[in-house]
């Protein structure tokens, strides 16, 4: 499980600024593109690369917009995957009018370790990690110091219906419907996936440096 976050730090993976003539559905200068429409446009492209579209966010700073796209896959995504996704998504965006005629930066990255676990695939990809989640029912779990029911433990198994957590040698199965958004706990002394994540982050930092590697018109 890749728990760190890989960003498009390579010159071709960070994304690019794309400006062109507005099409018939071009966004007005004062409004941001609709995230749901963008998701419907980009999700098939991401799925075609055997990845999942985990999030889209459009922000604005003056006349410049930033489109952040988060992708993930079983086993995590590499910098090559990020670069490929950036290229393919750029082609799709350039052939549509969803981003309007103002320049924008496309930034493609993978989810960070702080990504909430809200879908079965998120829990599956966190197998082996220590997690904590609020419980949506009083039927299971324990009470923490604030009186709120939580589930905590290491993910040792999963199915389409739920997940198995192990804590202090005791395993317990929870249905996904019983769990609120889960959080992966950072384990500085845990070697394995966490060590691999640390190595990945070092590699990314080395590639990025302090430069803005986006392309401008």
N, C-alpha and C positions, 0 to 999 in steps of 0.2 A: 504493500500500500504506500503510495506516495503521499505524504502528508504535508509537504512543503508547497510552496507556490512557485511555479515557473512562469516568468514573464517573457514577453516578446522582446528580449534585450538585444538579440542579434539585429543587425541593420535591416534584415528582411523579416524579422520576427516581431519586432516592436510594433510594427504597423506603419502606416503611411498617411500623409495628408493628401487628400484627394479633392480637387476642385474641378468642376465642369459646369456646363450649361444646365440649367434646371429643366427637368422634364415636366410633363403635364401635371404630375402629382407632387411637385417640389414643395418642400416645407417653406413656410414664410420665415423671414429673417428673425422674427420675434418669438417663434415657437420652436420647441425641440421636437425631433422626430419621435414618433410613438414607439415605445419599447415593445409592445405586443405585436405591432406590425413588423418590426425588425426581427423579432423572434420567429415569426411565421416565415419570414424570408430566409433567415440564416439557418434555422434548425435542420432542414433537409440537407444542406451543404455539410454541416457538422456531422450529421448521422452517416453521410456517405463516406466519411473518413473514419468511421468506427469510433466516434467520440460522442459525448453527450454535451448539449448546450446547457450550462449550469447557471448562466446569468448574463444579463445585458443591462448596461447603464449608460445613459447619455447625459453628459454634463456640459456646461457652457462657461467660458471665460471670455467675456467680450464678444468678439465676432468669431472666435475659434471654438469649435466643439470637440469633445473627447468622447469617443465611443469605446467603452470597455466591454469586451466579450470574454467570458470565462468558459473554458472547456475542460472536460475530464474524460478519463477512460479507465477501464480495468487495468491495473498495473501502472497507472499514472501516465502522464504525457511528457515526452522529451522535448528538448529545444528544437529538434528537427520537426516534431509534430506541431509545435507552436508556429514554426516558420511556414510549414505547409498550410496550416489553418489560416494564417494571416494572408497568404497569397490567394487562397481560394475564396476567402470571405471578401477580400478586396475586389476581386473580379466580379463577384456577385453584386456587391454594393455599387460598383462603378457602372454596372449595367442596369441599375434601377434608379428610381428617383426618390427613394425613401429618405436619404440624407440631405436632400435639397441641393442648392447651388453654392452654399457656403463651404469653405474648406473645413476639413475635420481630420483628427488623428484617430486611427484605429489601433487599439492596444489589445492584444490577445494574451491571456495568461491562464494558468491553472489555478484551482482553488488553493487557498492557504490552509494551514492546519486549523485555523480558527473558523473555517466554514462550518455552519451548523449542519447537523445530520438530520435531514428532514424527509428523505426518500429512502426506500429500501436499498437502492444502489449505494447510497452514501454510507449506510451502516456496513454493507458488504465490503466496501473498499477500505473500511477502517478496521477490518479484522486484525486482531492482535494488538490493537491499541486500547489504552485505558480511556474510558469515556464516562461522562456523567450526563444525566438527562432528567428533567422534571417529569413527574408522572401525572397523567391526565385522569387517573382513577385512584381511589383510596383503597382499592382491593389488594394492591401489592406495594412493595417498596418499604422504605423506612423513613423516619422523620429526622430532618436535620435540625440544626439549632434554631432555625426560624419557624419550625413547625411545618415546613413544606416537604411534601413527599418527593423523594428522588430515587433514581436507579443509578447505581455506580458500579463499575467493574471493567474487566478486560473482555473484549469481544472474542469469544472462542468458537462461535458458530452462528449461522444465520439460515433463514429459509425465506420463502416468499411471504410468510405470515408474521415472522418475528425474528428476534435475535437472542442469543444466549450470552449472558454476562457471568464472569467468574470473579468472585471477590473473597479473599481469605480462604481459598480452597473450596468455596461453596458456589455452585452454579445455579443460575435461575434464568428461566426463559420469560421474555416479555413480548407481547404482541406489539406491533408497530403502533397500533391505535392507542396503546397505553402510554406511549412515550411522546413527550414533547420534543422540541429541537435538542438534539444531543450535541455535546461539545467534547472534542478530543483533548485530553489533558497532556500538557507538555511534561515529558519525563527526561530530565537531564541525565539521570544515571542509568537510563534504560538503553541498552545497546541492541541494535537490530534495525528495525525500520527507522527509528529516530536517528541513528547514526547515518543511515543512508540519506535521510532528509538533510542532515547537516552538510554532508558532502555535496549534495545537489545545490544547496543554497550558496556554498562557497564557489562552485563552478559558475553559477549565474552571476554572482557579484563580480567575479573576475572578468566576465565578458562585458558587463555593463560599464563598470568604472563610474565616473562622475559625469559622463556625457549624455546628452539627449540624442538618442540614435534615431529618432523619427525623421522622416523625409518631409521636406516642405516644397510647396510649389515655388 
